[in-house]
Each structure stands twice: as C-alpha cells, then as structure tokens.
Amino acid sequence: MSNTTNSKAHNMITQNDEHFIFTGTCQAGSGVVAAVTSFLADRDCYICALEQFDDESTNKFFMRAVFRRQKESPSIIVMTEAFLEISKKFSMDWKFHNPAEPAKTLLLVSKYDHCLDDLLYRSRKGEFNVEITAVVSNHKDLRPMVEREGIRFIHLPVTKETKTQQENRLLEIIDETESELVVLARYMQILSNDLTKKLSGRCINIHHSFLPGFKGAKPYHQAYDRGVKVIGATAHYVTSDLDEGPIIEQILTRVDHCYGPEHLVRVGRDNECMALAKAVKYHVERRVFLDGNKTVVFLAG
C-alpha cells in the first residue's frame, strides 16, 4: 500500500532553518502514520509533503515527511527528544534532517572524468545540496580538474600489496572529513567485502548496464558487436556482490544499427552522468530507503 500527499510549493525544499525532513522505518502496523502526523500537528508543524509505503513482502513500513516549523513550534532539539517515546513504541529507525545543511560527500575517481565533471558542475550550480569534502583517486590524471574547483585532491595509488592499507586510509579520510556519503564516480577499483560492509547504505556506484550485461574491457564495443538495441546505466548502493547492490536509479537509451562503437560510448557517458546525478540527489534529499536487496525511492514530495 502506498500513499502520497504533495505541495506544489515544495517540489524543491526551501533552504532555510524552518524546513525539516522526517524519515522513518519500522515494522508495518496500524497507528504509525497517525502517531507521526499527530506528533507534528500537536507541535504546530505544517506538513508540506508526505509519502509512505508498506512492503508486504518484508512487512516493513517506510515514511518520508517534509514539514515546516512555525512560530509556536518547539525547537528541533526539543522535538527530537520528545519523539523518542513514539519511536520506542514502534521500534522505529528515524531521524529529523535539516535540508539546509549540505551533505558532506567524498568522491572517488580513477581516470574517466565525465561523472566527476558532471557532479562538480551540478554541485556548483546548486542542483543538490552537497559539500564535496575531497576527491580521492588511484591516479593523478584528474588532479588539475579537482584543484581548479578549490577541492582537496588525495592520491591513493592501489596495488594488490597495498589494497588493505589504502582502504584503511580511505576510512580514515571519511572519518576526518566527516563524510556521510561516498560516491564512486567511475572509480575503477573493486572494494573489499569488509569496506563495502562498513559503507553500507552510504556508498553509491555507477556502472553501464546492458541486455545482455557485458563485462571486461570495452563494453560498448561488445554491445556494438552484438547489435544491442538498448544501452543504459545503473546507480546503486555498493555491496560485496559486484555491481549487484540495491538499485537507486537507471537510465536507458534506445539505439540502432546506425550507432557505431564511439557513438555508443558517448551515449553511455551521458547515461552514466544522469543516473549517478539523480541517485546522489535522491540520497541527499533523504528519498532513498534500503529494503533488503532493493530500495524504496520516494520521488513525489
């Protein structure tokens, strides 16, 4: 069962200290929606958008509410303390988010620059509210692009012998920068199982996706040789199963026999940029909920 309430004025949340986003997950059951909405209404909060979903296959409930504090509303600190009683009743994982606070985001790259360039541009233009804390790469090729933006560039070369050491250093960088999100913007290294577990639900990857799924070198050339009719890209959370994590966004483009290998590469780059940018946007706007091996993504409010 799903239900959505929208406000046209809140297709994009006003960046001020009076707007907040509530996210909550718990076992499905009666009274959850009433408890949350009554809690906000009793504190003179205006609910601008409300989305909810019951996954009958897992018996889990998901909720996202955008609300505005008004003159008589208590502070968000007071509200957070008061909501603890309700959250205990429903064994709920929840949080009040302030959308005015940028999501601290660490980017990982290798040599391909298109996804990095696109994220830097969108961040600069304010398409999503992120603070890029640093860019980490196993190569030095993209250092000029990053430092031109005034962003810290960290070179962490990876070999078979140094992989564990460098992943430990990466975790230190995440802690040092207080990054809540890690984005693999065409980072051409496979993360260890231990690292993916530590970054569960906060590390997004992008990869090409085809039917069939081509792997290895030059996937777009393989697609051309097989005469594919659709190419695409998938943005997902990273797990120990390579390129099989919970999907956040997918982009598909129709192609035909007129598309040569290099044309497919160009289309593929665009798909990858769009899918990754949308996934980052959904994540920082608190629209994405992990639901086992899949996600719930609220797009309306």
BELTA-V581328 format. One record per backbone hydrogen bond with DSSP energy under -0.5 kcal/mol. NH is the residue of the N-H (numbers start at 1). CO is the residue of the C=O. E is the energy in kcal/mol with one decimal. If there is no record, write none. Layout:
BEGIN
nh & co & e
NH & CO & E
NH & CO & E
END
This chain:
BEGIN
nh & co & e
3 & 52 & -1.6
5 & 50 & -3.1
10 & 7 & -2.4
11 & 8 & -1.2
16 & 14 & -1.8
19 & 16 & -1.1
20 & 67 & -2.6
21 & 97 & -2.5
22 & 65 & -3.5
23 & 95 & -2.1
24 & 63 & -2.3
25 & 93 & -2.5
26 & 61 & -1.8
27 & 90 & -0.6
28 & 59 & -2.4
32 & 29 & -0.9
35 & 31 & -2.0
36 & 32 & -2.2
37 & 33 & -2.8
38 & 34 & -2.3
39 & 35 & -1.8
40 & 36 & -2.1
41 & 37 & -2.7
42 & 38 & -2.8
43 & 39 & -0.6
43 & 40 & -0.9
44 & 41 & -1.8
45 & 40 & -2.2
46 & 68 & -2.5
47 & 45 & -0.6
48 & 46 & -0.7
48 & 66 & -2.5
49 & 66 & -1.6
50 & 5 & -2.6
51 & 64 & -2.7
52 & 3 & -1.9
53 & 62 & -2.1
54 & 1 & -2.4
55 & 53 & -0.6
55 & 60 & -2.9
56 & 54 & -1.0
58 & 55 & -0.9
59 & 55 & -2.0
60 & 55 & -1.2
61 & 26 & -3.6
62 & 53 & -2.4
63 & 24 & -2.1
64 & 51 & -2.6
65 & 22 & -2.5
66 & 49 & -2.5
67 & 20 & -2.6
67 & 65 & -0.5
68 & 46 & -2.7
69 & 18 & -3.1
70 & 44 & -0.6
73 & 70 & -1.8
79 & 75 & -2.4
80 & 76 & -2.2
81 & 77 & -1.9
82 & 78 & -2.2
83 & 79 & -2.0
84 & 80 & -0.6
84 & 81 & -0.7
85 & 82 & -0.8
87 & 83 & -2.5
88 & 84 & -2.1
89 & 85 & -1.5
90 & 86 & -1.5
91 & 87 & -0.6
91 & 88 & -0.6
92 & 87 & -2.5
93 & 25 & -2.8
94 & 92 & -0.6
95 & 23 & -1.8
97 & 21 & -3.3
97 & 95 & -0.5
99 & 97 & -0.7
101 & 98 & -1.8
102 & 100 & -0.6
103 & 129 & -2.4
104 & 102 & -0.6
105 & 131 & -2.9
106 & 181 & -2.8
107 & 134 & -2.1
108 & 183 & -2.9
109 & 136 & -2.4
110 & 186 & -0.8
117 & 113 & -3.0
118 & 114 & -2.1
119 & 115 & -2.4
120 & 116 & -2.6
121 & 117 & -2.1
122 & 118 & -2.5
123 & 119 & -2.4
124 & 120 & -2.3
125 & 121 & -2.1
126 & 123 & -1.0
127 & 122 & -2.7
128 & 122 & -0.6
130 & 128 & -1.5
131 & 103 & -2.1
132 & 130 & -0.5
133 & 105 & -2.0
133 & 131 & -0.9
134 & 105 & -0.7
135 & 152 & -2.5
136 & 107 & -3.1
137 & 154 & -2.4
138 & 109 & -1.0
143 & 140 & -1.7
146 & 142 & -2.0
147 & 143 & -2.9
148 & 144 & -1.7
149 & 145 & -0.5
149 & 146 & -1.3
150 & 147 & -1.4
151 & 146 & -1.5
154 & 135 & -2.9
156 & 137 & -3.2
156 & 154 & -0.7
163 & 159 & -1.3
166 & 162 & -2.8
167 & 163 & -2.2
168 & 164 & -2.0
169 & 165 & -1.9
170 & 166 & -2.2
171 & 167 & -2.0
172 & 168 & -1.8
173 & 169 & -2.2
174 & 170 & -2.4
175 & 171 & -2.1
176 & 172 & -3.0
177 & 173 & -2.6
178 & 174 & -0.6
178 & 175 & -0.6
179 & 174 & -1.9
180 & 104 & -1.9
181 & 104 & -1.7
182 & 202 & -2.5
183 & 106 & -2.8
184 & 182 & -0.5
184 & 204 & -3.4
185 & 108 & -2.0
185 & 183 & -1.2
186 & 184 & -1.7
188 & 186 & -0.7
189 & 187 & -1.3
191 & 189 & -0.6
196 & 192 & -2.4
197 & 193 & -1.9
198 & 194 & -1.6
199 & 195 & -1.5
200 & 197 & -1.2
202 & 199 & -2.3
204 & 182 & -2.6
205 & 236 & -3.1
206 & 184 & -0.7
207 & 234 & -1.8
209 & 232 & -2.0
211 & 230 & -0.6
214 & 212 & -0.9
222 & 218 & -1.8
223 & 219 & -2.2
224 & 220 & -2.0
225 & 221 & -2.3
226 & 222 & -1.3
227 & 223 & -0.6
227 & 224 & -1.1
228 & 223 & -2.0
231 & 253 & -2.3
232 & 209 & -0.9
233 & 251 & -2.1
234 & 207 & -2.7
235 & 249 & -3.0
236 & 205 & -2.2
237 & 246 & -2.4
238 & 203 & -2.5
242 & 240 & -0.9
244 & 241 & -2.2
248 & 235 & -2.8
249 & 235 & -1.7
251 & 233 & -2.3
253 & 231 & -3.0
255 & 229 & -2.6
259 & 256 & -1.9
260 & 258 & -0.7
264 & 260 & -2.3
265 & 261 & -2.0
266 & 262 & -1.9
267 & 263 & -2.4
268 & 264 & -2.8
269 & 265 & -2.2
270 & 266 & -1.8
271 & 267 & -2.3
272 & 268 & -2.6
273 & 269 & -2.4
274 & 270 & -2.4
275 & 271 & -2.7
276 & 272 & -2.3
277 & 273 & -2.5
278 & 274 & -2.3
279 & 275 & -2.1
280 & 276 & -2.5
281 & 277 & -2.4
282 & 278 & -2.8
283 & 279 & -2.2
284 & 280 & -2.6
285 & 281 & -1.6
286 & 283 & -1.7
287 & 282 & -2.8
288 & 282 & -0.5
289 & 296 & -2.6
291 & 294 & -3.0
294 & 291 & -1.4
296 & 289 & -2.6
297 & 295 & -0.5
298 & 287 & -2.4
298 & 296 & -0.5
299 & 297 & -0.6
END
